[in-house]
Structures are given as structure tokens and as C-alpha cells.
């Protein structure tokens, strides 16, 4: 019988985005129904498989994104779809990569749900793109998210600190302003999708914060101070304001987690 880690690996090795989403939904159902109960040992690839398009570029080499009109809406949705596709892989990678850490079943429950949420987000954004006559892969995309994964591949606490607790938490801060911008410019059809993403991402940041706290507890460490020490090598000036204090509090982050550099 397959293990959860082996199922995770099949998602990471799937290059087609829609296939990646489909496998995620199938595998999540197997785990959540109890048909698969063994975590197993993970052997994830160094990088997840990707389609030929979009071209992946360093964040600093990305062309300036259009913000106006139809092109601007397509560019935004494409960028968001790219983030969600990476998020699918990041959730499965954290499942497969750290199986030697002897984590409770609840850890895997959380990250399977995160993977499922990200797949549903990707599908919703791909549908919006299709409605505009576009598709994922039409524009270049940056490789910053997977660079973060590579930097934290050897330490679960570093991974939790950098990816869900910082990069995903940044989405909590920026999404409300994006929604207001879209509403002002008459793009109301995008708002429900972004509202769903904001709600789900709050839960994802909460999962990262909760399991970081769990690992700190095992070592007798203060979570906020440990987060600061783990994050400083990557973000020496701390998380960037402005902050969505309400969403971060729902996610278990009090200001001492993110306002230490102000």
C-alpha cells in the first residue's frame, strides 16, 4: 500500500499544473478518509517538476508587471496562480522531506489540508484566467518561492519560519489592498476568490505558527524569539510592514513575532 510520503512524491514529480491539482485532490481524499494511514519515508526531488512554460526567472530579472486594464488583471491572476502552484508543491514537500522528525499525525493532517486548499486556489485562478482568454504559462514567473524552499531543505523549523510564517503571512498583509484595488477598477469577479484565499491562508499561517511553536516547546524555546533568530539571516530588517494585525492574530502571531525590526 502507498504511503503519504510516496503520494507526495508523485505530486512533486507531476509537471502538468492541472495534473498536479488533480493528484492533490485524489491523494488528500485517500488520507482524509483513512484509506492511506502510513506516513512512510520521503524521498522528494530537489525541485518539483514544472511545465515548459512559464519561463522561470530570478525575482530581480522579472519584467515590470502591467497594472492597468485587461493586461493588468491577467498579469495579477497569472502571478497569483504561480504562487498557488508553488504552494501545492511546498505543502507536499514539507510532508515528504521531514518524515524523520517523528511528527504527530495532526501535522500531516494540517499539511494535506493546506495542499488541498492550494490546489483549489490554483484551479479557481486558472478558471478566471481562462475566462479572460489566457492561461497559466502565458507570462514569465519568478522562482523566488522555490529558492526559499531550497534554503530551508535541511531544517523543518527554518522551513516553517520562512515559508508559512513569513512569505505566506505577507499575503495576509497584502491581499486586502489588492481586493480593494480590484473592486475600484470593476473587477468584482475576482474578489470572492481572493477572499477565499485570504481565509484559507490565515489557517495556513496558523498551521505554520502552531507547529513552529510545537517544535520550540520540545526544545524549551520561546517561539517569538526563536522565530526572530531563525528569520534574521534571510530578513535582517524583519518582516515588511504594513501588517494585517487582525489576520495575523487569528493565525496565532502576536506583534512580537513581526514588529521587532520596526
Buried (B, 14 or more C-beta within 10 A) or exposed (E): EBBBBBBBBBBBEBEEBBBBBBBBEEBBEBBEEEEBEEBBEBEBEEBBBBBEEBEBBEEEEBEEBBEEEEBBBBBBBBBBBBBBBBBBBBBBBBBBBBBEEEBEEEBBEBBBBBBBBBBBBBBBBBEBBEEBEBBBBEBBBBBBBBEBBEBBBEBBBBBBBBBBBBBBBBBBBEBBEBBEEBEEEEBEEBBEBBEBBBEBBBBBBBBBBBBBBBBBEEEEBEBBEBBBEBBBEBBEEBBEEEBBBEBBEBBBBEEEBBBBBE
